[in-house]
Amino acid sequence: MTTLRPDREARFRLLYADAYADVLAFAQRRGHPSHAEDVVAEAFLVVWRRFEDAPRRRDDARAWIFGIARHCLLNAQRGQGRQEALTVRISAVPPDGPGEPSAELIDLAAAWKQLSPAEQETLALTVFEDLTSAQAARVLGISAATYRIRLMRARRALRGHLAPGPFPAELMEAQS
């Protein structure tokens, strides 16, 4: 069995190097930014322990790690006694002028806050994490068809909270 360990370690190092930054960003958007590194460290500890269960394909392994990180985040929240809703912070908001966000982004941020945590999570997996429906479904532990239905409903809810006017196309594009 010792001959398999170097290969296992090398594969883990590659997976870690490939996914760490994405998983850290994932954790930072969903939890307190100062706790994100701890959550990611815990997630990769779980990945190491369950490495034989990791999918071989890069994108599938990445989605698998997001699922583990999500469970670590939920455990951390329960452990701290908080049952706050998961929120996703809209990052890198480009300003219209000196320090002023555009009216569209202000409307989008306000509409985003009106979504339920489940709707935010569903949209975030597609928009921010760039996961396919099958991969996002794996993160949530549901079927791809169920995820697509949730995604359609979350998009509809977001549209309903927005004032009439232009809307960022990337939030409405289908990802499958």
PyMOL commands that set and color helices and strands:
alter all, ss='L'
color gray80, all
select helices_A, chain A and resi 4-30+33-49+51-53+58-79+103-114+117-127+133-140+144-161+169-172
alter helices_A, ss='H'
color red, helices_A
select strands_A, chain A and resi 95-97+100-101
alter strands_A, ss='S'
color yellow, strands_A
deselect
rebuild
show_as cartoon
